[in-house]
Amino acid sequence: MQNVDHVKEQLKPLGKINLVMISDSVKQLAILLEEDEQILSSCISQKNELLTLTDSRLITTKQTVFKGDVYDIYENSTIKNVITNKKASYLLLTFSYEDSEASFKLNNDKKTSHFLETFPKYIEGEAIEPQNSNTTMSRSKTIETTEEKNEKLNVLHKVKNSWKKASEEAESKGAEKKEIKKEKKLIRQKEIEYWYGSNPTFNEKTAVDLNITSFQYAKSSLLYNEETVLYAIPAEHNKTKKRKGILIATSDRLLFIMAGSTEQSVDQFEYEKMEGIYIRTEKFTTSDVYIVYNSSEKNFEKITNGRELDYFISIVKDKINDTSRDTPEPQSNNHLPSTPITYNENKYTQLEKLGELKEKGVLTDKEFQMEKEKILNN
């Protein structure tokens, strides 16, 4: 084993950038090198393999994500028949060893030229000057015992096995995370389809994502067996308690549900006791909706503007105006109309109801005039 910095110094001709890119291979090479083994030449293949020619053998090292440290060692006595073929964009180095053959694709550049010039001379036994002439090393070799060699091999095997085990565990955890993510996605999709059909809008998907606990609690604990869900929208109710939940219009009633991990809150409103529903304050992106219920007002804030709100109000108005009418059909995939629904309710009936609200003190004179103008303009 050699010092990593000393090995880097011997590989200096490869360039700083290249040494950074193959830093793991350099560390592995330092482990494989004998203390007095001298590097004669080196190059990098197109697959980022580090080919290192020493005074006694050829060592190839490569670090991969899943396989860990991969290396091969070719003793100089086993290498023969070195052939270099020039291809379009690379040089193909091929040589025989023992009963096998090895091939490497090398870059056709100046950094590779010294290695290709040195390799044949090395096989033929000629004297070769190291590629980094500034590097001096002792040529005296100490004889390594069999026990020392076996100990070094055991260390290398442990390193390889550790990398292999880590990569297998990472792959297993990755597959497990994918399954969990896939299962969550399926649950979300089923929940959205239950409430909004198979062709939901962006606002409807967002409503389920932000209020999933309330939706699931309503479905599992509140809805009757024969009760039909007509439509649902996110809303806030009773600001003083910061209650954020969902408004659900069903065939039988109107529900406000706020369900959290530790507590649930439910308000129920019967259509027969409702006298009207209208938008009191319309802001840039949200509106505040009021329901006249038992001669008092129930307010719901921060409801997102859009076709979803128009559709919800139209459903509730329909149930208020004629509670004896047949229950509307459950929503289909394309339940939202392309334009807001309007009703041909008699203007005089609306004005009469408006006057009653003013007499009861629900509306001020200013509010009465504003609502009256809206009815007449429509």
WOZI-V958275 format. One record per residue. N is the residue number from 1. PHI is phi in degrees with one decimal (none if undefined). PSI is psi in whole degrees, 0 to 359 (999 if undefined). NEAR is the number of other C-alpha atoms within 12 Angstrom. Layout:
N&PHI&PSI&NEAR + N&PHI&PSI&NEAR
This chain:
1&none&139&26 + 2&-120.4&162&24 + 3&-68.1&134&21 + 4&-61.0&318&23 + 5&-63.2&323&16 + 6&-66.6&322&27 + 7&-66.0&318&39 + 8&-60.2&322&32 + 9&-63.4&321&27 + 10&-70.1&332&35 + 11&-93.4&9&43 + 12&-51.8&322&27 + 13&-59.0&341&30 + 14&-70.2&340&33 + 15&99.7&147&22 + 16&-62.4&318&14 + 17&-62.8&314&14 + 18&-62.9&321&25 + 19&-65.6&326&28 + 20&-67.4&319&17 + 21&-65.4&329&20 + 22&-114.0&32&32 + 23&-57.8&321&28 + 24&-66.4&323&27 + 25&-67.3&324&35 + 26&-64.7&318&44 + 27&-62.7&319&29 + 28&-65.0&321&35 + 29&-62.0&319&44 + 30&-60.3&325&32 + 31&-69.8&322&27 + 32&-76.8&333&35 + 33&-72.2&140&32 + 34&-70.5&161&30 + 35&-60.0&322&24 + 36&-108.5&15&25 + 37&-76.8&134&34 + 38&-108.1&135&37 + 39&-82.9&126&44 + 40&-94.0&317&37 + 41&-159.9&160&40 + 42&-156.4&159&45 + 43&-157.9&170&47 + 44&-117.9&130&43 + 45&-79.8&172&30 + 46&-69.2&347&24 + 47&-100.0&19&21 + 48&62.5&31&27 + 49&-87.1&137&35 + 50&-95.1&114&41 + 51&-98.4&119&40 + 52&-123.0&122&46 + 53&-100.0&117&42 + 54&-106.4&183&36 + 55&-75.4&0&35 + 56&-137.3&348&28 + 57&-166.8&170&30 + 58&-109.5&126&38 + 59&-119.1&129&37 + 60&-116.6&131&36 + 61&-130.3&147&36 + 62&-155.8&137&32 + 63&-108.0&125&28 + 64&-120.1&160&22 + 65&-66.8&315&18 + 66&-96.0&330&20 + 67&-95.6&350&20 + 68&76.6&215&26 + 69&-82.4&123&34 + 70&-114.7&128&30 + 71&-144.7&157&30 + 72&-138.0&146&23 + 73&-126.5&126&25 + 74&-116.8&114&28 + 75&-68.1&144&21 + 76&-61.0&333&25 + 77&-74.0&344&19 + 78&-98.3&348&21 + 79&-86.8&136&31 + 80&-156.9&168&25 + 81&53.4&61&22 + 82&-80.2&125&26 + 83&-128.6&135&22 + 84&-120.4&121&25 + 85&-112.8&131&20 + 86&-88.4&120&17 + 87&-104.3&186&13 + 88&-61.7&313&11 + 89&-124.8&8&13 + 90&-159.5&171&20 + 91&-110.7&130&26 + 92&-99.7&114&24 + 93&-99.0&124&33 + 94&-130.0&138&24 + 95&-149.9&159&26 + 96&-102.7&149&21 + 97&-151.9&133&23 + 98&50.2&242&15 + 99&-110.9&20&10 + 100&-128.6&181&14 + 101&-138.8&144&18 + 102&-125.3&144&25 + 103&-134.5&143&24 + 104&-139.1&136&27 + 105&-91.6&116&27 + 106&-109.6&149&33 + 107&-68.2&141&27 + 108&-88.7&76&25 + 109&-141.0&179&19 + 110&-67.4&328&17 + 111&-65.6&335&23 + 112&-89.0&338&32 + 113&-59.5&317&23 + 114&-61.7&320&28 + 115&-64.2&315&40 + 116&-68.2&330&36 + 117&-74.6&326&28 + 118&-79.5&323&30 + 119&-55.5&307&39 + 120&-61.4&320&26 + 121&-62.4&321&24 + 122&-61.4&318&31 + 123&-67.2&324&31 + 124&-81.0&355&17 + 125&86.4&16&16 + 126&-76.6&158&13 + 127&-73.5&133&14 + 128&-127.2&133&26 + 129&-87.6&134&24 + 130&-56.1&150&31 + 131&-64.4&333&31 + 132&-109.1&92&26 + 133&-66.9&343&18 + 134&-76.2&346&14 + 135&-87.1&124&20 + 136&-119.4&137&19 + 137&-137.6&155&23 + 138&-70.6&135&13 + 139&-91.5&354&14 + 140&-78.0&129&12 + 141&-105.0&138&14 + 142&-93.7&144&12 + 143&-80.4&123&13 + 144&-88.4&132&15 + 145&-76.3&163&10 + 146&-62.3&321&10 + 147&-63.0&319&11 + 148&-64.7&318&15 + 149&-62.1&315&17 + 150&-63.4&322&13 + 151&-63.8&319&15 + 152&-65.7&319&20 + 153&-64.1&322&17 + 154&-62.5&320&14 + 155&-62.0&316&18 + 156&-64.8&320&25 + 157&-64.5&320&19 + 158&-63.3&320&16 + 159&-63.0&314&22 + 160&-63.3&317&25 + 161&-65.1&323&19 + 162&-64.4&317&18 + 163&-62.3&317&22 + 164&-63.4&316&22 + 165&-64.2&318&18 + 166&-63.1&319&18 + 167&-67.9&323&20 + 168&-66.9&319&18 + 169&-64.6&318&15 + 170&-63.4&320&16 + 171&-67.1&321&17 + 172&-65.8&316&14 + 173&-64.9&322&14 + 174&-62.8&319&14 + 175&-66.6&322&14 + 176&-65.2&318&14 + 177&-64.0&322&14 + 178&-62.5&319&14 + 179&-65.3&318&14 + 180&-64.2&317&14 + 181&-63.0&320&14 + 182&-65.4&320&14 + 183&-66.9&318&14 + 184&-63.7&320&16 + 185&-63.5&321&15 + 186&-67.6&319&14 + 187&-62.2&316&18 + 188&-61.6&316&26 + 189&-62.4&317&24 + 190&-65.1&321&22 + 191&-65.1&317&31 + 192&-64.1&317&31 + 193&-64.9&326&23 + 194&-62.5&319&29 + 195&-91.3&326&37 + 196&-128.0&7&35 + 197&81.7&186&24 + 198&-88.9&358&19 + 199&-129.4&63&21 + 200&-76.3&157&27 + 201&-83.5&172&23 + 202&-62.2&318&16 + 203&-63.6&324&24 + 204&-69.3&319&35 + 205&-62.1&317&28 + 206&-63.5&322&20 + 207&-58.6&316&33 + 208&-68.5&317&31 + 209&-61.1&320&22 + 210&-84.2&343&24 + 211&-132.2&34&32 + 212&-57.9&321&31 + 213&-64.8&318&28 + 214&-66.7&318&38 + 215&-61.9&314&41 + 216&-66.6&323&30 + 217&-66.8&319&26 + 218&-61.9&316&35 + 219&-69.0&322&25 + 220&-86.6&334&14 + 221&-126.1&345&16 + 222&-113.4&320&29 + 223&-73.8&137&26 + 224&-72.9&164&15 + 225&-61.5&319&13 + 226&-100.5&9&12 + 227&-81.6&131&21 + 228&-101.5&129&26 + 229&-79.8&123&35 + 230&-93.5&313&37 + 231&-170.3&158&39 + 232&-143.0&143&41 + 233&-139.9&149&44 + 234&-71.6&147&42 + 235&-160.0&166&36 + 236&-114.1&142&30 + 237&-137.0&131&31 + 238&64.6&80&22 + 239&-57.1&327&16 + 240&-61.0&335&9 + 241&-105.2&4&11 + 242&51.2&54&15 + 243&-94.5&111&29 + 244&-109.8&124&31 + 245&-155.3&215&40 + 246&-133.9&145&41 + 247&-101.1&124&42 + 248&-119.8&121&40 + 249&-94.6&119&41 + 250&-112.9&182&37 + 251&-69.5&341&32 + 252&-113.8&336&30 + 253&-166.5&176&31 + 254&-114.7&130&40 + 255&-120.9&139&36 + 256&-114.3&124&36 + 257&-126.2&131&38 + 258&-129.7&108&36 + 259&-120.8&128&28 + 260&-117.1&192&21 + 261&-73.0&335&13 + 262&-119.6&342&10 + 263&-144.7&156&13 + 264&-132.9&146&22 + 265&-137.2&132&26 + 266&-133.3&132&26 + 267&-119.0&137&24 + 268&-120.7&136&23 + 269&-129.8&126&28 + 270&-87.6&138&25 + 271&-61.2&325&31 + 272&-62.8&334&22 + 273&-96.2&2&22 + 274&-91.1&139&30 + 275&-107.7&348&33 + 276&170.9&164&37 + 277&-141.5&134&35 + 278&-157.2&163&31 + 279&-89.7&120&30 + 280&-86.9&311&26 + 281&-126.0&121&19 + 282&-109.6&116&19 + 283&-100.8&190&16 + 284&-65.2&314&12 + 285&-118.1&343&14 + 286&-131.9&167&22 + 287&-138.0&157&26 + 288&-105.7&128&30 + 289&-110.9&138&34 + 290&-119.7&142&31 + 291&-121.3&126&32 + 292&-84.2&114&34 + 293&-133.7&117&23 + 294&53.2&47&18 + 295&65.1&16&20 + 296&-131.4&170&19 + 297&-108.7&137&26 + 298&-113.5&120&30 + 299&-107.2&144&28 + 300&-131.5&123&36 + 301&-107.9&166&34 + 302&54.3&49&32 + 303&-94.5&127&37 + 304&-62.2&131&30 + 305&-69.2&154&27 + 306&142.1&186&26 + 307&-63.0&329&23 + 308&-62.2&317&35 + 309&-67.0&317&40 + 310&-59.6&318&30 + 311&-66.3&318&28 + 312&-61.9&313&39 + 313&-62.9&321&37 + 314&-63.4&323&31 + 315&-67.1&313&41 + 316&-64.6&318&42 + 317&-59.2&318&30 + 318&-62.0&318&32 + 319&-70.5&325&32 + 320&-68.9&314&30 + 321&-67.7&328&25 + 322&-150.0&84&19 + 323&-70.3&345&22 + 324&-86.2&351&14 + 325&-67.3&151&15 + 326&-55.6&144&13 + 327&-60.0&130&23 + 328&-57.3&151&25 + 329&-62.5&145&16 + 330&-57.6&152&24 + 331&-60.8&144&29 + 332&-100.5&185&20 + 333&-60.9&323&17 + 334&-110.9&62&16 + 335&-76.6&336&28 + 336&-82.9&132&29 + 337&-71.3&156&20 + 338&-68.0&334&12 + 339&-132.8&155&14 + 340&-55.8&141&19 + 341&-77.3&139&21 + 342&-122.0&155&15 + 343&-122.6&142&18 + 344&-89.2&47&15 + 345&-68.3&141&18 + 346&-59.5&123&14 + 347&-58.4&324&19 + 348&-68.8&327&14 + 349&-65.2&318&16 + 350&-63.9&317&28 + 351&-63.8&323&22 + 352&-64.0&316&18 + 353&-65.3&322&28 + 354&-62.4&319&32 + 355&-64.4&323&22 + 356&-64.1&320&20 + 357&-63.4&323&28 + 358&-68.1&320&22 + 359&-65.5&325&15 + 360&-77.4&354&18 + 361&85.4&9&17 + 362&-72.2&321&26 + 363&-110.6&142&25 + 364&-81.0&171&18 + 365&-59.9&319&17 + 366&-65.5&317&12 + 367&-66.5&322&20 + 368&-61.7&317&26 + 369&-65.2&319&17 + 370&-62.7&313&18 + 371&-67.7&325&27 + 372&-64.3&317&26 + 373&-63.6&322&16 + 374&-60.5&315&17 + 375&-63.8&316&23 + 376&-69.0&323&16 + 377&-68.9&328&9 + 378&-73.0&999&14
